[in-house]
Amino acid sequence: PSPWPTALRELIRYVRPPRVRRWVRDGYGWIQPRFSPIARAAPPPHLTAEYLEMTRAAIDFNRPGIPVVASLPSVHIAPTYGMAH
């Protein structure tokens, strides 16, 4: 549910030297809860539905008749995400 790209968070470990990495990690930890409530964490519902339908159609094309099961994502209510959800 973060408004920041996943790669931004995951690539922090490659920042060198360690002192700069700590600075970047601390900055990310500071900015994340402040931007989560005001920035969009997911695509608009109609776009999400379109992506899910494209995925379902691709699965049906490759394996006709295979059952497709969907579930709702869990709700993220945490200080790390600024209680945004």
C-alpha positions in Angstrom: 0.0 0.0 0.0 3.0 2.3 -0.4 2.9 5.2 -2.9 6.6 4.7 -3.6 7.8 2.1 -6.1 8.8 -1.2 -4.6 12.2 -1.0 -6.2 12.9 2.2 -4.3 12.6 0.4 -1.0 14.3 -2.8 -2.1 17.3 -1.1 -3.7 18.2 0.8 -0.5 20.4 -2.1 0.5 22.7 -1.4 -2.5 23.4 2.2 -1.5 27.0 2.7 -0.6 28.7 3.7 1.7 26.9 2.4 4.8 26.5 5.9 6.2 24.7 7.1 3.1 22.5 3.9 3.2 21.5 4.6 6.8 20.6 8.2 5.8 18.5 7.0 2.8 16.8 4.3 5.0 16.0 6.9 7.7 14.7 9.3 5.1 12.5 6.6 3.6 11.2 5.7 7.0 10.4 9.4 7.7 8.7 10.1 4.4 6.7 6.9 4.0 4.1 7.5 6.7 3.7 11.1 5.7 3.0 10.5 2.0 0.9 7.3 2.4 -2.3 9.1 3.5 -2.1 11.7 0.7 -0.7 9.8 -2.2 -2.4 7.1 -4.2 -1.2 3.6 -3.1 -3.0 1.7 -5.8 -4.2 2.2 -9.4 -7.8 3.4 -9.8 -10.4 0.6 -9.4 -11.3 0.5 -13.1 -7.7 0.0 -14.1 -7.2 -2.7 -11.4 -10.3 -4.4 -12.8 -8.9 -4.2 -16.3 -5.6 -5.7 -15.3 -7.3 -8.5 -13.4 -9.5 -9.3 -16.4 -6.4 -9.3 -18.7 -4.7 -11.7 -16.3 -7.8 -13.9 -16.2 -8.2 -13.9 -20.0 -4.5 -14.9 -20.4 -4.9 -17.8 -17.9 -8.1 -18.9 -19.7 -6.3 -18.8 -23.1 -3.5 -20.9 -21.9 -5.5 -23.3 -19.7 -9.2 -23.2 -20.9 -11.6 -24.2 -18.2 -9.2 -23.8 -15.2 -11.0 -22.4 -12.2 -10.0 -18.9 -11.2 -10.2 -17.9 -7.6 -9.8 -14.3 -6.3 -9.7 -12.9 -2.8 -9.6 -9.4 -1.4 -6.3 -8.1 -0.1 -5.7 -7.6 3.6 -6.1 -4.2 5.1 -2.9 -2.5 6.1 -3.5 -0.3 9.1 -0.1 0.5 10.5 1.9 3.6 11.6 4.5 2.7 8.9 1.9 3.5 6.3 0.5 6.5 8.1 -2.7 4.6 9.0 -3.7 5.2 5.3 -5.9 2.1 4.9 
